[in-house]
Amino acid sequence: MSDAAYYVPVPRPTTPTGPVDDVEIAVFRPTEHTVSTWGPHLQHGAPPSALLARAVERHRPRPDTRLSRLTVELLGPVPLTDLEVRTHIERPGRRIELVVAELWATAPDGTDRAVARGTGWRLETVDLPQVARTSETPLPAPGHVEASAPHPAWKGGYIGTVDWRIIVPFGAPGLSSAWMRSQIALVEGETPSGLDRLMSVADVANGVGSKLDAREYTFLNTELTVHLFRAPEFREQDWVGIAAEMSVGPDGIGMTAGLLYDETGALGRITQNVQVRPR
């Protein structure tokens, strides 16, 4: 992994805007590696999703819990400006907690608004190896898949930070699948957690599962939901696997549904809404 990162931590203003009671606040500056496939002035959905996941995971962590579900709502284009991350526990509890993180940015007119929100259910864990099971079909190991590149319309910015090994080509009937990994850290100076590594590429499921030519159509999602039935297990050079398929109705609204993998096997599922438009 290189020394580059999607975000650089910056000092927090002495007088932060908005409510701060019981809210943990941090500020991050996006780098050029966050730039979206869909436009040069906004961020790809993956880095902000990972930044929200990081905030949820690190906020008042407890060793007897882990994240079960994370939903990310993209409330508008995430700009290439400083982001204030505000995190709090919405629903405290001994066995169940709901943690909420928001990304706030300053608009050109000087007003501040939330541009993305992440909500995560943290559940208490118990030792029950005898009930562990999964029915998901495993992917071929990354070492058995040749290095490859995504669609030629996808290049630069965020996409340029990802290594690819495509298993079933994008656009093929049924589930398309690929191994991928980010070449850079989520936050400068930090070693990414397993969740950081997963969420740094999870939003790409939308592209993996698409049956559309990106040169003819855009297919943006405004949200994603990840359910994790197993904690991610990633080492530095490990790959994230995604097998996904997009379904679209006749009115240009669709969804992507997919499976998420580490090199041990399946660990969760992802869904995303999709708005399809001709270019």
Wavefront OBJ file of the C-alpha trace (Angstrom):
o trace
v 0.000 0.000 0.000
v 1.397 3.407 -0.973
v 1.729 6.474 1.268
v -1.186 8.147 -0.534
v -4.651 8.328 1.042
v -8.205 9.338 0.254
v -8.337 11.798 3.162
v -5.956 13.907 5.207
v -6.924 14.791 8.806
v -6.968 18.531 9.490
v -7.281 20.499 12.742
v -10.864 21.018 13.825
v -12.122 24.620 14.003
v -12.253 25.927 17.554
v -15.937 26.803 17.129
v -17.579 24.033 15.112
v -20.905 24.726 13.494
v -24.106 22.987 14.507
v -24.960 20.949 17.622
v -22.029 19.393 19.452
v -23.491 17.911 22.659
v -22.365 14.251 22.916
v -21.104 14.473 19.331
v -17.562 13.488 18.350
v -16.219 15.799 15.639
v -13.271 15.415 13.251
v -12.342 17.130 9.994
v -10.845 15.542 6.869
v -9.639 16.974 3.561
v -10.283 14.827 0.466
v -7.432 14.221 -1.951
v -7.579 13.894 -5.725
v -7.945 10.136 -5.231
v -11.597 10.554 -4.172
v -12.762 12.053 -7.509
v -15.872 10.417 -8.971
v -16.364 8.536 -12.212
v -19.381 10.755 -12.897
v -17.786 14.199 -12.579
v -14.527 15.985 -11.696
v -16.002 18.146 -8.919
v -17.510 15.496 -6.673
v -16.351 12.449 -4.781
v -16.951 8.848 -5.746
v -19.353 7.180 -3.316
v -16.801 4.699 -1.976
v -14.435 6.999 -0.025
v -17.213 8.910 1.839
v -18.914 5.589 2.623
v -15.664 4.271 4.070
v -15.104 7.483 6.058
v -18.571 7.131 7.604
v -17.940 3.454 8.373
v -14.661 4.405 10.048
v -16.451 6.963 12.220
v -19.161 4.496 13.246
v -16.640 1.755 14.025
v -14.345 3.989 16.092
v -16.971 5.887 18.079
v -16.867 4.646 21.690
v -15.896 1.128 20.572
v -16.658 -1.905 22.718
v -14.746 -5.178 22.317
v -17.919 -7.221 22.917
v -19.781 -5.744 19.922
v -19.344 -5.443 16.173
v -21.077 -3.733 13.289
v -23.942 -5.801 11.883
v -25.436 -3.377 9.365
v -24.340 -0.076 7.853
v -26.549 2.136 5.710
v -25.049 5.119 3.900
v -27.314 7.848 2.518
v -25.720 10.208 -0.001
v -27.767 13.367 0.571
v -26.262 15.161 -2.406
v -22.974 15.451 -4.292
v -20.094 15.123 -1.824
v -17.787 18.037 -2.710
v -14.002 18.055 -2.864
v -13.833 20.312 0.191
v -13.141 19.775 3.885
v -15.628 17.411 5.517
v -16.638 17.644 9.152
v -17.520 14.203 10.509
v -20.035 14.260 13.368
v -20.663 10.996 15.187
v -22.959 10.084 18.066
v -24.852 7.159 19.565
v -28.498 7.536 18.598
v -29.751 4.521 20.525
v -27.539 3.331 23.399
v -27.860 -0.130 24.870
v -26.004 -3.027 26.427
v -26.753 -5.490 23.619
v -27.738 -3.190 20.767
v -26.512 0.276 19.765
v -27.362 2.509 16.825
v -24.447 4.772 15.873
v -24.925 7.706 13.496
v -22.234 9.616 11.595
v -22.727 12.566 9.251
v -20.460 14.345 6.785
v -20.960 18.115 6.778
v -19.578 20.489 4.145
v -19.714 24.223 3.491
v -21.615 25.186 0.343
v -20.427 27.958 -2.018
v -22.938 30.338 -0.394
v -21.299 29.771 2.996
v -24.026 27.608 4.503
v -23.236 24.265 6.116
v -25.213 21.122 5.382
v -24.992 17.373 5.763
v -23.954 15.735 2.478
v -23.937 12.109 3.670
v -25.133 10.086 6.624
v -24.197 6.657 7.905
v -26.190 4.628 10.425
v -24.782 1.455 11.899
v -26.248 -1.182 14.190
v -23.656 -2.527 16.613
v -24.673 -5.807 18.233
v -23.263 -7.659 21.210
v -21.286 -10.758 20.214
v -21.223 -14.190 21.879
v -19.061 -17.246 21.200
v -21.240 -19.595 19.079
v -19.011 -21.328 16.489
v -21.381 -24.310 16.335
v -24.067 -22.257 14.545
v -21.804 -20.600 11.953
v -22.907 -21.316 8.364
v -23.174 -19.722 4.942
v -24.741 -20.933 1.700
v -23.046 -18.429 -0.610
v -20.997 -19.839 -3.495
v -17.270 -19.103 -2.975
v -15.269 -17.115 -5.507
v -12.118 -18.518 -7.131
v -9.055 -17.416 -5.178
v -7.498 -14.105 -6.311
v -4.268 -15.900 -7.159
v -6.141 -17.902 -9.799
v -7.548 -14.795 -11.515
v -5.510 -12.637 -13.894
v -5.000 -8.921 -13.282
v -7.386 -6.881 -15.410
v -8.921 -3.451 -15.857
v -12.522 -2.240 -15.528
v -14.567 -0.573 -18.267
v -12.505 1.860 -20.409
v -14.943 4.626 -19.442
v -13.780 4.240 -15.834
v -10.400 5.837 -15.299
v -8.535 8.286 -13.089
v -9.558 9.634 -9.712
v -10.889 7.013 -7.345
v -11.013 4.249 -9.960
v -7.287 4.694 -10.585
v -6.550 3.708 -6.965
v -8.099 0.248 -7.254
v -6.444 -2.996 -8.400
v -8.794 -5.323 -10.274
v -9.050 -9.035 -10.995
v -12.274 -9.609 -12.902
v -13.762 -13.098 -12.596
v -17.035 -12.832 -14.552
v -16.992 -9.837 -16.956
v -19.204 -6.860 -16.188
v -22.339 -6.962 -18.324
v -22.413 -10.755 -18.566
v -25.709 -12.542 -17.806
v -26.301 -13.193 -14.120
v -23.883 -12.201 -11.388
v -20.685 -10.450 -12.453
v -17.807 -10.748 -10.020
v -14.348 -9.408 -9.296
v -11.632 -9.178 -6.706
v -10.439 -5.670 -5.967
v -8.333 -3.801 -3.449
v -7.471 -0.194 -2.821
v -3.827 0.703 -3.317
v -3.987 3.542 -0.764
v -5.056 4.170 2.831
v -8.404 5.615 3.812
v -6.869 8.239 6.117
v -3.288 9.456 5.866
v -1.036 7.954 8.530
v -3.460 5.188 9.523
v -3.458 1.449 8.925
v -6.934 0.635 7.576
v -9.126 -1.712 9.586
v -10.871 -4.644 7.942
v -14.047 -2.572 7.708
v -12.090 0.334 6.174
v -10.718 -1.987 3.473
v -14.139 -3.443 2.727
v -15.983 -0.132 2.564
v -13.238 1.500 0.478
v -14.468 -0.590 -2.466
v -17.984 -1.803 -1.535
v -19.768 0.990 -3.438
v -18.216 -0.357 -6.653
v -20.820 -3.160 -6.550
v -22.990 -0.782 -8.573
v -20.492 -0.923 -11.436
v -19.665 -4.613 -11.072
v -23.331 -5.564 -11.387
v -24.288 -3.158 -14.169
v -25.469 -4.464 -17.533
v -25.273 -0.976 -19.079
v -22.558 0.687 -21.165
v -21.143 3.506 -19.035
v -20.412 5.467 -22.223
v -24.140 5.569 -23.006
v -25.779 5.661 -19.566
v -25.155 6.923 -16.068
v -26.298 4.736 -13.174
v -25.883 6.551 -9.891
v -26.906 5.298 -6.469
v -27.970 7.557 -3.609
v -27.500 4.944 -0.889
v -26.058 1.588 0.018
v -26.748 -0.923 2.756
v -24.214 -3.514 3.880
v -25.154 -6.430 6.145
v -22.230 -8.313 7.686
v -22.920 -11.789 9.055
v -19.182 -12.200 9.717
v -16.492 -9.737 10.724
v -14.172 -8.854 7.789
v -10.716 -10.442 7.946
v -8.232 -8.542 5.796
v -4.462 -8.273 5.842
v -2.653 -5.472 4.031
v -2.467 -7.083 0.582
v -5.741 -9.017 0.759
v -8.490 -8.629 -1.802
v -12.187 -7.778 -1.426
v -14.556 -9.868 -3.530
v -17.843 -8.613 -4.974
v -20.421 -10.611 -6.940
v -23.338 -8.406 -7.991
v -26.174 -7.939 -10.443
v -28.236 -4.862 -11.333
v -31.971 -5.018 -12.084
v -33.701 -2.019 -13.717
v -37.376 -1.250 -14.240
v -38.849 0.423 -17.356
v -38.921 3.803 -15.577
v -35.142 4.088 -15.140
v -35.125 3.076 -11.465
v -33.313 -0.041 -10.395
v -31.270 -1.749 -7.730
v -28.015 -3.622 -7.345
v -27.775 -6.631 -5.055
v -24.522 -8.367 -4.312
v -22.374 -10.575 -2.124
v -19.246 -9.398 -0.309
v -16.189 -11.578 0.310
v -12.813 -11.589 1.967
v -10.269 -14.248 1.016
v -11.764 -16.567 3.646
v -15.194 -16.564 1.996
v -18.497 -14.703 1.938
v -19.045 -12.267 4.796
v -22.088 -10.164 3.875
v -24.420 -8.641 1.324
v -24.863 -5.225 -0.233
v -27.836 -3.477 -1.853
v -27.939 -0.124 -3.650
v -30.665 1.829 -5.389
v -29.896 2.974 -8.937
v -31.117 5.875 -11.061
v -30.404 5.228 -14.752
v -30.215 8.081 -17.259
v -28.973 8.313 -20.864
v -25.930 10.507 -21.291
l 1 2 3 4 5 6 7 8 9 10 11 12 13 14 15 16 17 18 19 20 21 22 23 24 25 26 27 28 29 30 31 32 33 34 35 36 37 38 39 40 41 42 43 44 45 46 47 48 49 50 51 52 53 54 55 56 57 58 59 60 61 62 63 64 65 66 67 68 69 70 71 72 73 74 75 76 77 78 79 80 81 82 83 84 85 86 87 88 89 90 91 92 93 94 95 96 97 98 99 100 101 102 103 104 105 106 107 108 109 110 111 112 113 114 115 116 117 118 119 120 121 122 123 124 125 126 127 128 129 130 131 132 133 134 135 136 137 138 139 140 141 142 143 144 145 146 147 148 149 150 151 152 153 154 155 156 157 158 159 160 161 162 163 164 165 166 167 168 169 170 171 172 173 174 175 176 177 178 179 180 181 182 183 184 185 186 187 188 189 190 191 192 193 194 195 196 197 198 199 200 201 202 203 204 205 206 207 208 209 210 211 212 213 214 215 216 217 218 219 220 221 222 223 224 225 226 227 228 229 230 231 232 233 234 235 236 237 238 239 240 241 242 243 244 245 246 247 248 249 250 251 252 253 254 255 256 257 258 259 260 261 262 263 264 265 266 267 268 269 270 271 272 273 274 275 276 277 278 279
